[in-house]
Amino acid sequence: MTGARKMKAWRGEAFGKPSEVLKLVDIDVPVPGKDEALLRVLATNVGLPDKMMLEGRYFLVPKPPITPGQEVVGIVEQAGPGYPFPVGTRVIGGANFFSGSGGLAEYCISPAHGAVPAADDMSDEQAAAFLGTFHVAYVGLVNRARAAQGETVLVLGGSGGTGSTAIQLAKALGLRVIATVRTSDKAEFCRRQGADEVVDLSKDDLTETVRRLTDGKGADIVYDTVGTPLVKPALEAIAIGGRYIIIGFAGGSSFEAVEPFQIQIKGISVTGALHSIRTAEEREEGIATLGRLYTEGKISMPIDKLFPFAEVPDAVERLGGGVSGKLIVSVGNRNA
């Protein structure tokens, strides 16, 4: 069912090069169902999955048409039955991109699960990517890995939006951080986020360097945003009894399997982290702690570039390389 009103949305009617297939079109404003809300989008996080889905490489979007944009901050315009926040609330939430209602549009459908109110002192640009970065990092490091002050975390893909925020949060929690990069400029970026050590994979061996930096012990925690290319060397660099957190697969379209035998002989645990998969208690704790750390200035979204809504294809194409931090698209005005 669709509404009678029209809205502007960026849409790909076929798979292909994002700058070629993305078109700004007029489509019906969607209507929320049970446990959903219609959000008037203020800002949208643009990430690698958006590029992958337009190219036909993302498993959650098997066919066009595609309106990308997985995570947004917006105002609740209409709340469906069971949605927890009233009309007028500014929320950070996911978008139903897999059903064609992504966040790179004036309005989008957003499910209740995972959604959180946006803090009053947080700008739209900061809020747009907060769920898929800091909240995911909190679930991974605190709720799943039970990180303890003084432990060492190895962040794979430290210069990306997910990796860079994990570096910041890890430092705020009192952890020692080793981050991986592939260029010297990204190494400096990771150091600015708080990384204690940086492994430049263009010239350094991951396993050997991490072992040397930890006096042979290995990393207590591996925070993996990359996947397949780094799984094997990271497993060789993890400490006995370490925790391996699966976050994403920026290095390809899949995540290499971790064999049970590898888990057994290292005595490690392997877990995943999603902001939408946590208990109500974990969710409330995460909201409170991250809000406090943000207000205290201990964490802040590293934004590579802010794009206007008219330049969405340029934003998606920029994901091809050279991004440090997050790309954010400004869509609407909070006071409109």
C-alpha positions in Angstrom: 0.0 0.0 0.0 1.3 3.5 -0.8 0.2 7.0 0.0 -1.0 9.6 -2.4 1.7 12.1 -1.6 4.8 12.3 -3.7 8.5 12.6 -2.6 11.9 12.8 -4.1 14.1 9.6 -3.9 17.3 8.4 -5.3 16.6 5.2 -7.1 18.4 2.6 -9.2 16.1 0.7 -11.6 18.9 -1.7 -12.6 22.2 -2.9 -11.2 25.3 -1.1 -12.4 27.8 1.8 -11.7 26.1 3.9 -9.1 26.8 7.2 -10.8 25.0 5.8 -13.9 22.0 4.0 -12.5 21.1 6.3 -9.6 18.3 8.8 -10.7 16.4 11.3 -8.7 12.7 10.4 -9.2 9.3 11.2 -7.8 7.6 8.3 -6.1 4.8 7.8 -3.6 5.4 8.4 0.0 5.2 5.0 1.7 2.9 4.1 4.5 4.2 2.4 7.7 3.0 -0.9 8.8 3.0 -2.6 12.2 6.1 -1.8 14.3 7.3 0.8 11.7 7.4 4.5 11.3 7.4 6.9 8.4 10.4 9.2 9.0 11.0 12.6 7.4 14.7 12.1 6.7 17.1 14.7 8.0 20.4 13.1 7.2 21.5 9.7 5.9 24.7 7.7 6.4 26.2 6.4 3.2 28.3 3.2 3.5 29.9 0.6 1.4 26.8 -1.6 1.4 25.0 1.1 -0.5 27.5 0.9 -3.3 27.4 -2.9 -3.2 23.6 -3.1 -3.4 23.6 -0.8 -6.5 26.2 -3.0 -8.1 24.3 -6.2 -7.4 26.8 -7.5 -4.8 24.7 -7.2 -1.6 22.9 -10.3 -0.5 20.0 -8.4 1.2 19.0 -6.7 -2.1 18.7 -9.4 -4.7 17.0 -7.3 -7.3 16.2 -3.7 -8.3 14.7 -1.2 -7.9 17.0 0.1 -5.2 16.8 3.1 -3.0 20.0 2.9 -0.9 20.6 4.3 2.6 20.7 1.9 5.5 20.7 4.3 8.4 19.1 7.7 9.0 18.2 10.3 11.5 14.7 11.7 11.0 11.4 13.0 12.5 8.6 10.5 13.1 5.9 11.7 10.6 3.6 8.7 11.1 3.8 5.9 13.5 2.4 2.5 12.7 0.8 0.2 15.4 3.4 -0.9 17.9 6.0 1.7 17.0 7.4 3.0 20.4 8.0 6.7 19.7 5.3 9.3 19.1 5.0 11.6 16.1 7.5 14.4 16.2 10.3 12.4 17.9 13.7 12.8 16.3 15.1 9.2 16.0 18.1 7.4 14.7 17.0 4.2 13.0 17.5 1.8 10.1 15.7 2.2 6.8 13.8 -0.6 5.0 16.3 -0.4 2.0 15.8 -4.1 1.4 12.2 -3.5 0.4 12.9 -0.3 -1.6 12.5 2.3 1.1 16.1 3.4 1.8 17.2 6.5 3.5 18.4 8.4 0.4 14.9 9.9 0.0 12.8 12.6 1.6 10.9 10.0 3.6 11.6 6.4 4.4 10.1 3.5 6.4 12.0 2.7 9.5 11.5 -0.4 11.7 11.1 -0.2 15.5 13.8 -2.6 16.3 17.1 -0.9 16.9 15.7 2.6 16.7 16.7 5.1 19.5 15.8 8.7 20.2 18.5 11.2 19.0 20.1 13.1 21.8 19.2 16.8 21.9 22.9 17.9 21.9 23.7 15.8 18.8 23.6 17.3 15.3 21.8 15.5 12.5 25.2 14.9 10.8 26.6 13.2 13.9 23.4 11.3 14.6 22.9 9.9 11.1 25.6 7.1 11.5 25.6 6.7 15.3 23.7 3.4 15.4 25.8 1.5 12.9 29.1 2.7 14.4 29.2 3.6 18.1 26.2 1.4 19.1 27.5 -1.5 17.1 30.9 -1.0 18.7 29.3 -0.9 22.2 27.4 -4.1 21.5 30.6 -5.8 20.3 33.2 -4.5 22.8 31.0 -4.3 25.9 28.0 -6.6 25.6 29.6 -9.4 23.6 33.4 -9.3 24.2 33.1 -8.0 27.8 36.2 -5.9 27.3 38.2 -5.1 30.4 40.3 -2.0 31.0 43.9 -2.5 29.9 43.1 -5.3 27.3 44.3 -5.0 23.7 41.9 -4.8 20.8 42.9 -5.2 17.2 40.6 -3.2 14.9 40.7 -4.5 11.4 39.9 -1.6 9.0 40.6 1.2 11.4 40.1 4.1 8.9 36.5 3.2 8.0 33.5 4.7 9.7 32.9 1.5 11.7 36.5 0.9 12.6 37.4 4.5 13.5 34.5 4.8 15.9 35.5 1.5 17.5 38.9 3.0 18.0 37.4 6.0 19.8 35.1 3.9 22.0 37.8 1.4 22.9 40.1 4.2 24.1 37.2 5.8 26.1 36.8 2.3 27.7 40.5 2.2 28.7 41.6 -0.4 26.1 44.9 -0.4 24.1 44.1 -0.2 20.4 46.0 -1.6 17.4 44.4 -0.7 14.1 45.1 -1.9 10.6 45.3 0.4 7.5 46.6 0.1 3.9 48.1 3.6 3.4 50.2 6.0 5.5 47.6 8.8 5.4 45.0 6.4 6.9 47.5 5.5 9.6 47.7 9.1 10.7 43.9 9.3 10.7 43.7 6.3 13.0 46.2 7.8 15.4 44.0 10.9 15.6 41.1 8.7 16.6 43.2 7.4 19.4 45.0 4.2 18.1 48.1 3.4 20.1 49.6 1.4 17.3 48.9 1.1 13.6 49.8 -1.7 11.3 50.2 -0.6 7.6 49.3 -3.7 5.7 51.0 -2.4 2.5 54.3 -3.0 4.2 53.8 -4.9 7.5 52.8 -8.5 8.2 49.7 -8.4 10.4 50.3 -11.5 12.5 54.0 -10.8 13.1 53.5 -7.2 13.9 50.6 -7.8 16.4 52.6 -10.5 18.1 55.6 -8.2 18.4 53.5 -5.3 19.8 51.9 -7.6 22.4 55.1 -9.4 23.5 54.0 -12.6 21.9 50.6 -12.8 23.6 48.4 -11.6 20.8 45.3 -9.4 20.9 42.7 -10.0 23.5 39.9 -8.9 21.1 39.7 -8.8 17.3 37.1 -6.3 16.0 36.7 -7.3 12.3 35.1 -4.9 9.9 36.9 -6.3 6.9 36.3 -10.0 6.6 37.9 -12.5 4.2 41.3 -11.1 3.4 42.2 -10.7 7.1 40.5 -13.5 8.9 43.3 -16.0 8.8 46.2 -13.6 9.8 43.9 -12.1 12.5 43.2 -15.6 13.9 46.9 -16.2 14.1 47.3 -12.9 15.9 44.7 -13.5 18.6 45.5 -14.4 22.2 44.6 -17.7 23.8 41.1 -17.2 25.1 40.6 -14.2 22.9 37.3 -12.9 21.5 36.7 -12.5 17.8 33.9 -10.0 16.9 32.4 -10.2 13.4 31.2 -6.8 12.3 31.3 -6.6 8.5 32.9 -7.6 5.3 34.3 -4.5 3.7 37.0 -6.6 2.0 34.5 -8.5 -0.1 30.9 -9.7 -0.4 31.2 -12.5 2.2 32.9 -13.4 5.4 35.3 -16.3 5.5 34.2 -19.1 7.8 36.0 -19.6 11.1 36.4 -23.3 11.4 35.3 -25.0 14.8 38.8 -26.6 15.0 40.4 -23.1 14.9 38.1 -22.0 17.8 39.0 -25.1 19.8 42.8 -25.0 19.4 42.9 -21.4 20.3 40.3 -21.5 23.1 38.7 -18.4 21.6 35.1 -17.3 21.2 33.6 -15.9 18.0 30.6 -13.6 18.1 28.7 -11.1 16.0 27.5 -7.6 16.9 24.4 -5.7 15.6 22.8 -2.8 17.3 19.4 -4.4 16.6 20.2 -7.6 18.4 20.5 -6.9 22.1 18.4 -7.1 25.2 16.3 -4.1 26.4 18.7 -3.7 29.3 21.8 -3.7 27.0 20.0 -1.2 24.7 19.3 1.3 27.6 22.8 0.9 29.0 24.3 1.6 25.6 22.1 4.7 25.0 23.0 6.1 28.4 26.8 5.4 28.3 27.3 6.5 24.7 25.2 9.7 25.3 27.4 10.5 28.3 30.7 9.8 26.4 29.4 12.1 23.6 28.5 14.9 25.9 31.8 14.6 27.6 33.6 14.9 24.2 35.2 11.5 24.5 33.6 10.2 21.3 32.6 12.1 18.1 31.6 10.9 14.6 34.6 11.4 12.3 32.9 12.8 9.1 35.0 12.6 5.9 32.5 14.7 4.0 29.0 16.1 4.2 27.1 16.0 0.8 23.9 17.8 -0.2 21.0 15.7 -1.3 21.5 16.6 -4.9 25.0 15.0 -4.9 24.1 11.5 -3.7 25.6 9.7 -6.7 29.0 11.5 -6.0 28.7 10.4 -2.4 28.2 6.7 -3.3 31.0 6.8 -5.9 33.4 8.2 -3.3 33.1 4.9 -1.4 35.4 3.4 -4.0 38.5 4.5 -2.0 40.2 7.2 0.0 37.4 7.6 2.6 38.4 8.1 6.2 35.4 8.1 8.6 31.9 8.5 7.4 30.1 10.1 4.4 26.9 11.8 5.4 24.1 13.2 3.1 22.1 16.1 4.4 18.5 15.5 3.3 16.0 17.7 5.2 15.8 20.5 7.8 14.9 19.7 11.4 12.8 22.9 11.7 10.9 22.5 8.5 
